[in-house]
Amino acid sequence: MTITYTFLGKGGTGRTTIAFATAKQYASLGKRVLFVGQEPTPALSLLLGANIGPEPTEIDSNLKAVNIQAASLLESGWEELKKLEAEYIRTPFFKKVYGQELGVLPGVEGILTINTMRGYSTSGEYDVIIYDGTGDKETLRLLGSAEIMSWYIRRFRQVLLDSDVYKAISPFVQPISSAILNVDWTGDNFSQPTEKINELLDNAKATIADPNRVAAYLVTTKDPAAIATAKYLWGSSQQVNLTVGGVILNQADLADNVADEFAPLSVTPIPRRSTEDWQPLMDALPDFSQAVKAPKPIIIDIQKSQVSLFLPGFDKKQIGLTQYGPEVTIEAGDQRRNIFLPPPLSGKPVTGAKFQDGYLIISF
């Protein structure tokens, strides 16, 4: 099973350096490692000491690196789309449009990236993947995209089925779909063309929620702005169900005030890299396997009829709670999370909520 690590923090705190040191450390232990960058400039190639392109390149024993680029991903993704279209549409209309002609629309890059990462993870070629993204809210949006897309599909499908427009045209859907498509879109079968998508999204959500498969680490210095940013990203990570396993304090010795800021997470001080020798940095890294011991982003207790969300870095004034049907929506900072309640709690109204020790505890 492949595990993926990513690093979050303010720009300039040394995230990429820490990420590459982690990759080198795992490779030295005999693990098959893929370092995934997303840097459009030559900076990544300079740091890694090799020319890194859109295909995995071996740069050391057990260590490969790739610099994923949206344009290349779009080209390959477009060809896959045309194959999928040909599976459902009797007269495909995308076949004369080529991926090389396409520009990348805003938001599409994240979807392409998460799909590419999924491919690397399921290939069986790697034990560890180190994802060196932007390390900020964009990375969290990318990791949370499966949850968000799943909500849109779940909610808007039902909205369409319940609409007067659909009820009016439903008698005509069957003959039209039979004439044009290879599937039946009527009634409960409306979701057939999206079954593959739903399966991918469910797998992606389960992967993000499992600290044995995906975990993040915060990177900060002693700079107050860097610490504040790391704390904000810690709380925001919980909103996408991403486990934060610990904190790496770069270029500084551990101080009590820093440890207190991130309790109960462990804080690991890392020395400054002053030479080309990576070993001191590698030796100082934390035991990443301990991420499974970090607080879980969400705990659902059926017996107590409670849902507890860990939201460090926020206070109760920054948190909003609303309920719509079987789902509860939590707003923290500028992020929103929709929680689809399990059957024993689905349909039950919220009877109370309190914010205690970093947890939002919701009772039903």
Secondary structure, DSSP 8 states (H G I E B T S, - for coil): --EEEEEE--TTS-HHHHHHHHHHHHHHTT--EEEEE--SSTHHHHHHTS---SS-EEEETTEEEEE--HHHHHHHHHHHHHHHHHHHBSS-SSTT--GGG----TTHHHHHHHHHHHHHHHTSS-SEEEEE---SHHHHHHHTHHHHHHHHHHHHHHHHHHSHHHHHHHHHHHHHHHHHBSS--SGGGGGGGGHHHHHHHHHHHHHHH-TTTEEEEEEE-S-HHHHHHHHHHHHHHHHTT--EEEEEEETS---HHHHHHTTTS-EEEE----SS--HHHHHHS--GGGGGGS--SEEEETTTTEEEEE-TT--GGGEEEEEETTEEEEEETTEEEEEE--TTTTT----EEEEETTEEEEE-
